[in-house]
């Protein structure tokens, strides 16, 4: 089962720490996801995947870190972003607190691509400084491969599955929170190629409605398979990272 820190008493946490020192720390965002999805999409995904991963590994789950780094979505109302320094300090505060309490392995993960570089940097710095093993579970490219492979099984192309608010993320929320999904008719966004630099200049330069993909191709069934495949991917990555012996500095 998933041991959710925010829902536990301190004696219960102390007792469970005698069994496992592994904690999953998801990071996400509060940002636009097109005209059909709520700003909480990445946070919903982080909460759901985090719970699934922690349940699979029978370990602790920390509350999702939100908001994240979303400057490239600020052209769309409601988006909230942190600057990189603040984001790193928040993540560091989480990890330092957990380290102080005796957690031995802190697995950071992100459901928002904009957090990736900063998360890697802060994890490396903390792993050198803290007693706990701090690491980022999986990679952005690895998670995208899971997404594209799963959606391809339903006849949906990588471009339609999308990098942001396309069929894949829409399918996920249809599975978890269907009441939050607005009609997708006419919500298809940009389906062409783009670079990391293109996105950094602002998603609005690629897509007027903020969508990179085709949400009209989404189904509930896709969402269930995306969740299962993503949980399995992250759980395997965490098992591998925890089992590796750490160098003594």
C-alpha positions in Angstrom: 0.0 0.0 0.0 1.0 3.7 -0.3 1.9 5.3 3.0 0.8 8.9 2.5 2.8 11.1 4.8 0.2 13.9 4.9 -2.5 11.4 6.1 -0.4 9.7 8.8 0.4 10.5 12.5 4.0 10.9 13.5 4.0 7.7 15.6 2.7 5.8 12.5 5.5 7.2 10.4 8.1 6.4 13.0 6.9 2.8 13.1 6.8 2.4 9.3 10.3 3.8 9.1 11.5 0.7 10.8 10.4 -1.2 7.7 11.3 1.1 4.9 13.2 4.4 4.4 12.0 4.9 0.8 9.8 7.9 0.0 8.5 9.1 -3.3 8.3 12.8 -3.9 6.3 13.8 -7.0 6.7 17.3 -8.6 4.2 18.8 -10.9 2.8 22.2 -12.1 -0.3 24.5 -12.1 -0.5 25.6 -15.7 -2.8 25.8 -18.7 -3.8 22.6 -20.5 -5.8 23.9 -23.4 -9.5 24.8 -23.5 -10.7 21.4 -22.3 -8.5 20.5 -19.3 -8.0 22.1 -15.9 -4.7 23.7 -14.7 -4.2 20.8 -12.3 -3.5 18.1 -14.9 0.1 17.6 -14.0 -0.7 17.6 -10.3 -3.5 15.1 -10.8 -1.1 12.9 -12.8 1.6 13.3 -10.0 -0.9 12.4 -7.3 -2.3 9.3 -9.1 1.1 8.0 -10.3 2.7 8.7 -7.0 0.1 6.7 -5.1 0.4 3.9 -7.6 4.2 3.8 -7.4 4.2 3.9 -3.6 1.6 1.2 -3.4 3.6 -1.0 -5.8 6.8 -0.5 -3.7 5.0 -0.5 -0.3 6.7 2.8 0.6 6.0 6.4 1.7 4.5 9.0 -0.5 5.1 12.7 0.1 2.7 15.4 -0.9 3.2 16.6 -4.5 5.3 19.7 -5.0 3.4 22.3 -6.8 3.5 24.7 -8.6 6.6 24.1 -10.8 8.5 25.9 -13.6 5.9 27.0 -16.1 7.1 30.4 -17.5 6.5 29.1 -21.0 2.8 28.9 -20.2 2.4 32.3 -18.7 0.6 33.7 -21.8 -2.5 31.7 -20.7 -4.5 33.0 -17.7 -4.3 31.1 -14.4 -0.9 29.6 -14.9 1.3 29.9 -11.8 5.1 29.5 -12.0 8.0 29.6 -9.6 11.4 30.8 -10.5 14.1 28.2 -10.6 15.8 29.2 -7.4 12.5 29.0 -5.4 11.6 25.7 -7.0 15.0 24.2 -6.0 14.7 25.6 -2.5 11.3 24.0 -2.1 12.5 20.6 -3.3 15.6 20.9 -1.1 13.4 21.7 1.9 11.4 18.6 1.3 14.5 16.4 1.0 16.3 18.0 4.0 13.3 17.4 6.2 13.0 13.8 5.1 16.7 13.2 5.6 16.5 14.6 9.1 13.8 12.1 10.0 15.9 9.1 8.8 14.5 8.5 5.3 17.2 6.7 3.4 16.1 6.9 -0.2 14.3 9.9 -1.7 12.9 9.3 -5.2 12.0 12.5 -7.0 9.9 12.4 -10.1 8.1 14.9 -12.3 5.0 14.8 -14.4 5.9 18.2 -15.9 8.8 18.4 -18.4 9.6 22.0 -17.4 10.9 20.8 -14.0 13.3 18.2 -15.4 16.6 20.1 -15.6 16.2 21.9 -12.2 15.2 18.7 -10.5 18.2 16.8 -11.8 20.5 19.6 -10.6 19.0 19.8 -7.1 19.0 16.0 -6.8 22.7 15.8 -7.6 23.6 18.5 -5.2 21.5 17.0 -2.4 22.7 13.5 -2.9 26.3 14.7 -2.4 25.3 16.6 0.8 22.7 14.5 2.6 22.9 11.1 4.2 19.8 10.0 2.2 20.2 8.8 -1.3 18.4 11.5 -3.4 17.8 10.7 -7.1 15.4 11.4 -9.9 13.3 8.4 -10.9 13.2 7.8 -14.6 13.7 10.3 -17.4 11.5 12.6 -19.4 12.3 10.7 -22.6 11.6 7.4 -20.9 8.2 8.5 -19.8 7.4 9.9 -23.3 8.3 6.5 -24.8 5.8 4.8 -22.4 3.2 7.4 -23.5 3.8 7.0 -27.2 4.0 3.2 -27.1 0.8 2.9 -25.1 -1.1 5.3 -27.4 0.3 3.7 -30.5 -1.5 0.5 -29.4 -4.7 2.4 -29.8 -3.8 3.7 -33.3 -2.9 7.1 -32.0 0.3 8.7 -33.4 2.9 10.3 -31.2 1.9 13.7 -32.6 -1.7 13.1 -31.7 -0.8 11.7 -28.2 1.0 15.0 -27.9 3.5 16.6 -25.6 0.9 18.8 -23.8 -2.8 18.5 -23.4 -3.1 16.1 -26.3 -4.8 12.7 -26.5 -2.6 11.1 -23.8 -3.1 13.7 -21.0 -6.8 14.0 -21.9 -7.2 10.2 -21.7 -5.5 10.2 -18.3 -7.9 12.8 -16.8 -10.9 11.1 -18.5 -9.9 8.1 -16.4 -9.3 9.8 -13.1 -11.5 13.0 -13.1 -13.9 12.9 -16.1 -16.0 15.7 -14.5 -13.1 18.1 -15.1 -12.8 17.4 -18.9 -14.6 19.9 -21.1 -15.7 18.9 -24.6 -12.8 18.3 -26.9 -14.5 19.2 -30.2 -12.2 21.7 -32.0 -9.5 21.5 -29.3 -6.9 20.0 -31.6 -3.7 21.9 -31.3 -0.2 22.0 -32.9 0.7 18.6 -34.5 4.1 19.4 -36.0 7.7 19.0 -34.9 9.2 21.4 -32.4 12.3 21.7 -30.2 12.9 22.4 -26.6 13.9 25.9 -27.5 10.6 26.4 -29.4 8.6 25.6 -26.3 10.9 27.8 -24.1 9.9 30.9 -26.1 6.3 30.3 -25.1 3.8 27.6 -26.0 1.6 30.3 -27.6 4.1 30.7 -30.4 3.3 27.1 -31.5 -0.4 26.8 -30.5 -3.0 29.5 -30.0 -5.1 27.3 -27.7 -2.1 25.9 -25.7 -2.5 22.3 -27.0 0.3 20.2 -28.5 -1.5 17.2 -29.7 -5.1 16.0 -30.6 -7.4 15.6 -27.5 -10.2 14.4 -29.8 -8.4 11.0 -30.0 -8.6 10.4 -26.3 -10.6 7.6 -24.6 -11.0 6.4 -21.0 -9.5 3.0 -21.9 -6.3 4.7 -23.0 -6.1 6.4 -19.7 -6.2 3.2 -17.7 -3.3 1.7 -19.7 -1.3 4.9 -19.5 -1.6 4.9 -15.7 -0.6 1.2 -15.4 2.3 1.5 -17.8 3.6 4.7 -16.2 3.4 3.3 -12.7 5.3 0.1 -13.8 8.0 2.2 -15.5 8.7 4.5 -12.5 8.5 1.6 -10.0 11.1 -0.3 -12.0 13.4 2.7 -12.2 13.2 3.3 -8.5 13.9 -0.4 -7.7 17.0 -0.2 -9.8 18.2 3.1 -8.2 17.7 1.9 -4.7 19.4 -1.5 -5.3 22.5 0.1 -6.6 25.3 0.5 -4.0 26.2 4.1 -3.3 29.8 5.4 -3.4 31.2 6.5 -0.1 32.7 10.0 -0.5 
